[in-house]
Amino acid sequence: MGLLDFLNKESKENLPEIEENVFVEKNETAARGGVESSIAATLDGVYEFLKADFETRGFNDAMMNSDSSYRDENIEVLMWDLIILSKHAKIKYADKIVELDNHIISRKRLGALDVIHDLESERKRVNEKVNDLNEIIGHAEKKIESPSRVIKSYARGFHRGMVALSKSTINSNK
């Protein structure tokens, strides 16, 4: 015990308790519709992203900068957001598959056949989700199928914003 240890004990006892949520953010967030929202890195989260309304974001972006190259860059960013979210979900599912495989191996040693069947069924469902994510990633890279909905929604909002800017210019000149 050191000479000044009594000071450390006293100062630790007088410190206020700080909650974990002050420093640690537990939700994963992705930009959606111009605001931050919590989107889980799962297949359901990817579908939530795909179903989101990007029209408002496109409209607001057109109000800030109505250049078509700005629109195209933001569409690329949206596609990369989708790809990143999908790849993040794939990593989580890969971890889940490893966990399931470990459980299957240990239950086989115990001879728990009914549990093994349930675990293998769950692994099959997770593999199907990974295959769906691979398909979505491929479509996002080519900008076809379901990701094209994001593009069309954003572009429609951007177009509406450009029209609104033009109308306000015309009205201000009258």
C-alpha positions as a LaTeX table, in Angstrom:
\begin{tabular}{lrrr}
\hline
Residue & $x$ (\AA) & $y$ (\AA) & $z$ (\AA) \\
\hline
Met1 & 0.00 & 0.00 & 0.00 \\
Gly2 & 1.45 & 3.31 & $-1.12$ \\
Leu3 & 1.64 & 6.48 & 0.85 \\
Leu4 & $-1.05$ & 8.27 & $-1.19$ \\
Asp5 & $-3.47$ & 5.34 & $-1.67$ \\
Phe6 & $-5.91$ & 6.81 & 0.83 \\
Leu7 & $-6.42$ & 9.75 & $-1.57$ \\
Asn8 & $-7.33$ & 7.45 & $-4.47$ \\
Lys9 & $-9.91$ & 5.56 & $-2.40$ \\
Glu10 & $-11.59$ & 8.76 & $-1.33$ \\
Ser11 & $-11.71$ & 10.27 & $-4.82$ \\
Lys12 & $-13.18$ & 7.10 & $-6.35$ \\
Glu13 & $-15.96$ & 7.01 & $-3.80$ \\
Asn14 & $-17.01$ & 10.61 & $-4.55$ \\
Leu15 & $-17.22$ & 10.21 & $-8.35$ \\
Pro16 & $-20.73$ & 10.38 & $-9.82$ \\
Glu17 & $-22.04$ & 7.37 & $-11.74$ \\
Ile18 & $-22.15$ & 8.08 & $-15.50$ \\
Glu19 & $-24.54$ & 6.02 & $-17.58$ \\
Glu20 & $-23.15$ & 3.97 & $-20.46$ \\
Asn21 & $-25.49$ & 5.55 & $-23.03$ \\
Val22 & $-23.75$ & 8.92 & $-22.56$ \\
Phe23 & $-20.60$ & 7.60 & $-24.26$ \\
Val24 & $-21.68$ & 4.46 & $-26.12$ \\
Glu25 & $-24.17$ & 4.51 & $-28.98$ \\
Lys26 & $-25.80$ & 1.10 & $-29.20$ \\
Asn27 & $-27.92$ & 1.58 & $-32.33$ \\
Glu28 & $-26.48$ & 1.36 & $-35.82$ \\
Thr29 & $-27.73$ & 4.27 & $-37.87$ \\
Ala30 & $-27.89$ & 4.98 & $-41.56$ \\
Ala31 & $-29.06$ & 8.11 & $-43.32$ \\
Arg32 & $-32.56$ & 7.70 & $-44.67$ \\
Gly33 & $-34.88$ & 10.30 & $-46.05$ \\
Gly34 & $-32.74$ & 13.20 & $-44.87$ \\
Val35 & $-32.80$ & 12.17 & $-41.20$ \\
Glu36 & $-30.89$ & 9.71 & $-39.08$ \\
Ser37 & $-32.84$ & 6.57 & $-38.28$ \\
Ser38 & $-32.00$ & 3.26 & $-36.76$ \\
Ile39 & $-31.73$ & 0.48 & $-39.31$ \\
Ala40 & $-30.70$ & $-2.98$ & $-38.16$ \\
Ala41 & $-27.95$ & $-4.74$ & $-40.10$ \\
Thr42 & $-30.25$ & $-7.62$ & $-41.05$ \\
Leu43 & $-32.16$ & $-8.65$ & $-44.14$ \\
Asp44 & $-35.22$ & $-6.94$ & $-42.66$ \\
Gly45 & $-33.16$ & $-3.78$ & $-42.17$ \\
Val46 & $-32.07$ & $-3.92$ & $-45.81$ \\
Tyr47 & $-35.70$ & $-4.24$ & $-46.91$ \\
Glu48 & $-36.60$ & $-1.33$ & $-44.62$ \\
Phe49 & $-33.91$ & 0.73 & $-46.38$ \\
Leu50 & $-35.26$ & $-0.32$ & $-49.78$ \\
Lys51 & $-38.82$ & 0.66 & $-48.81$ \\
Ala52 & $-37.79$ & 4.04 & $-47.38$ \\
Asp53 & $-39.05$ & 7.26 & $-48.91$ \\
Phe54 & $-36.06$ & 9.01 & $-50.47$ \\
Glu55 & $-38.26$ & 11.51 & $-52.27$ \\
Thr56 & $-38.00$ & 14.05 & $-49.45$ \\
Arg57 & $-34.24$ & 13.72 & $-49.36$ \\
Gly58 & $-34.07$ & 14.23 & $-53.14$ \\
Phe59 & $-36.31$ & 17.30 & $-52.89$ \\
Asn60 & $-34.18$ & 18.82 & $-50.11$ \\
Asp61 & $-30.97$ & 18.08 & $-52.00$ \\
Ala62 & $-32.32$ & 19.80 & $-55.12$ \\
Met63 & $-33.12$ & 22.86 & $-53.00$ \\
Met64 & $-29.50$ & 22.98 & $-51.84$ \\
Asn65 & $-27.87$ & 22.20 & $-55.20$ \\
Ser66 & $-29.92$ & 21.58 & $-58.34$ \\
Asp67 & $-27.00$ & 20.32 & $-60.43$ \\
Ser68 & $-27.67$ & 16.93 & $-62.02$ \\
Ser69 & $-24.14$ & 15.75 & $-61.18$ \\
Tyr70 & $-24.99$ & 16.36 & $-57.51$ \\
Arg71 & $-28.08$ & 14.16 & $-57.96$ \\
Asp72 & $-26.01$ & 11.42 & $-59.59$ \\
Glu73 & $-23.41$ & 11.52 & $-56.82$ \\
Asn74 & $-26.10$ & 11.23 & $-54.15$ \\
Ile75 & $-27.65$ & 8.27 & $-55.95$ \\
Glu76 & $-24.22$ & 6.60 & $-55.88$ \\
Val77 & $-23.99$ & 7.33 & $-52.15$ \\
Leu78 & $-27.41$ & 5.76 & $-51.59$ \\
Met79 & $-26.37$ & 2.64 & $-53.49$ \\
Trp80 & $-23.17$ & 2.42 & $-51.43$ \\
Asp81 & $-25.19$ & 2.87 & $-48.22$ \\
Leu82 & $-27.30$ & $-0.08$ & $-49.33$ \\
Ile83 & $-24.25$ & $-2.18$ & $-50.21$ \\
Ile84 & $-22.53$ & $-1.36$ & $-46.91$ \\
Leu85 & $-25.67$ & $-2.19$ & $-44.92$ \\
Ser86 & $-26.03$ & $-5.47$ & $-46.83$ \\
Lys87 & $-22.40$ & $-6.44$ & $-46.31$ \\
His88 & $-22.67$ & $-5.61$ & $-42.62$ \\
Ala89 & $-25.71$ & $-7.89$ & $-42.40$ \\
Lys90 & $-23.79$ & $-10.64$ & $-44.23$ \\
Ile91 & $-21.00$ & $-10.43$ & $-41.65$ \\
Lys92 & $-23.51$ & $-10.79$ & $-38.82$ \\
Tyr93 & $-25.13$ & $-13.77$ & $-40.55$ \\
Ala94 & $-21.71$ & $-15.37$ & $-41.12$ \\
Asp95 & $-21.07$ & $-15.09$ & $-37.38$ \\
Lys96 & $-24.47$ & $-16.67$ & $-36.73$ \\
Ile97 & $-23.64$ & $-19.56$ & $-39.09$ \\
Val98 & $-20.37$ & $-20.22$ & $-37.25$ \\
Glu99 & $-22.24$ & $-20.20$ & $-33.95$ \\
Leu100 & $-24.87$ & $-22.60$ & $-35.30$ \\
Asp101 & $-22.19$ & $-24.92$ & $-36.72$ \\
Asn102 & $-20.50$ & $-25.05$ & $-33.32$ \\
His103 & $-23.79$ & $-25.93$ & $-31.65$ \\
Ile104 & $-24.51$ & $-28.60$ & $-34.27$ \\
Ile105 & $-21.11$ & $-30.23$ & $-33.69$ \\
Ser106 & $-21.49$ & $-30.23$ & $-29.91$ \\
Arg107 & $-25.07$ & $-31.58$ & $-30.06$ \\
Lys108 & $-24.00$ & $-34.34$ & $-32.44$ \\
Arg109 & $-21.50$ & $-35.48$ & $-29.82$ \\
Leu110 & $-24.34$ & $-35.62$ & $-27.31$ \\
Gly111 & $-26.66$ & $-37.40$ & $-29.73$ \\
Ala112 & $-29.40$ & $-34.76$ & $-29.50$ \\
Leu113 & $-30.92$ & $-35.44$ & $-32.92$ \\
Asp114 & $-34.07$ & $-33.31$ & $-32.49$ \\
Val115 & $-31.98$ & $-30.26$ & $-31.53$ \\
Ile116 & $-29.61$ & $-30.90$ & $-34.43$ \\
His117 & $-32.53$ & $-30.82$ & $-36.86$ \\
Asp118 & $-33.72$ & $-27.46$ & $-35.47$ \\
Leu119 & $-30.20$ & $-26.02$ & $-35.64$ \\
Glu120 & $-29.70$ & $-27.22$ & $-39.22$ \\
Ser121 & $-33.06$ & $-25.70$ & $-40.21$ \\
Glu122 & $-31.99$ & $-22.39$ & $-38.67$ \\
Arg123 & $-28.66$ & $-22.56$ & $-40.51$ \\
Lys124 & $-30.54$ & $-23.15$ & $-43.77$ \\
Arg125 & $-32.73$ & $-20.07$ & $-43.13$ \\
Val126 & $-29.66$ & $-17.93$ & $-42.39$ \\
Asn127 & $-27.96$ & $-19.18$ & $-45.58$ \\
Glu128 & $-31.07$ & $-18.19$ & $-47.55$ \\
Lys129 & $-30.85$ & $-14.70$ & $-46.06$ \\
Val130 & $-27.19$ & $-14.48$ & $-47.10$ \\
Asn131 & $-28.15$ & $-15.53$ & $-50.63$ \\
Asp132 & $-30.85$ & $-12.82$ & $-50.70$ \\
Leu133 & $-28.29$ & $-10.27$ & $-49.53$ \\
Asn134 & $-25.85$ & $-11.35$ & $-52.26$ \\
Glu135 & $-28.61$ & $-10.86$ & $-54.82$ \\
Ile136 & $-29.47$ & $-7.39$ & $-53.45$ \\
Ile137 & $-25.79$ & $-6.38$ & $-53.49$ \\
Gly138 & $-25.50$ & $-7.51$ & $-57.13$ \\
His139 & $-28.63$ & $-5.55$ & $-58.04$ \\
Ala140 & $-27.38$ & $-2.46$ & $-56.21$ \\
Glu141 & $-24.10$ & $-2.61$ & $-58.10$ \\
Lys142 & $-26.01$ & $-2.83$ & $-61.41$ \\
Lys143 & $-28.78$ & $-0.46$ & $-60.24$ \\
Ile144 & $-31.54$ & $-2.87$ & $-61.22$ \\
Glu145 & $-34.51$ & $-4.55$ & $-59.54$ \\
Ser146 & $-35.35$ & $-3.47$ & $-55.96$ \\
Pro147 & $-32.50$ & $-0.93$ & $-55.55$ \\
Ser148 & $-33.86$ & 0.94 & $-58.57$ \\
Arg149 & $-36.82$ & 1.88 & $-56.36$ \\
Val150 & $-34.44$ & 3.91 & $-54.17$ \\
Ile151 & $-33.01$ & 5.60 & $-57.25$ \\
Lys152 & $-36.44$ & 6.42 & $-58.69$ \\
Ser153 & $-37.74$ & 7.73 & $-55.36$ \\
Tyr154 & $-34.72$ & 9.99 & $-54.88$ \\
Ala155 & $-34.72$ & 11.17 & $-58.51$ \\
Arg156 & $-38.46$ & 11.95 & $-58.36$ \\
Gly157 & $-37.92$ & 14.10 & $-55.26$ \\
Phe158 & $-34.92$ & 15.80 & $-56.85$ \\
His159 & $-36.98$ & 16.54 & $-59.95$ \\
Arg160 & $-39.80$ & 17.98 & $-57.82$ \\
Gly161 & $-37.25$ & 20.18 & $-56.06$ \\
Met162 & $-35.90$ & 21.48 & $-59.36$ \\
Val163 & $-39.43$ & 22.24 & $-60.54$ \\
Ala164 & $-40.16$ & 24.07 & $-57.30$ \\
Leu165 & $-37.00$ & 26.15 & $-57.73$ \\
Ser166 & $-37.96$ & 27.01 & $-61.30$ \\
Lys167 & $-41.48$ & 28.00 & $-60.27$ \\
Ser168 & $-40.18$ & 30.20 & $-57.46$ \\
Thr169 & $-37.80$ & 31.89 & $-59.93$ \\
Ile170 & $-40.62$ & 32.50 & $-62.40$ \\
Asn171 & $-42.92$ & 33.84 & $-59.66$ \\
Ser172 & $-40.25$ & 36.15 & $-58.29$ \\
Asn173 & $-39.71$ & 37.68 & $-61.78$ \\
Lys174 & $-43.41$ & 38.62 & $-62.15$ \\
\hline
\end{tabular}
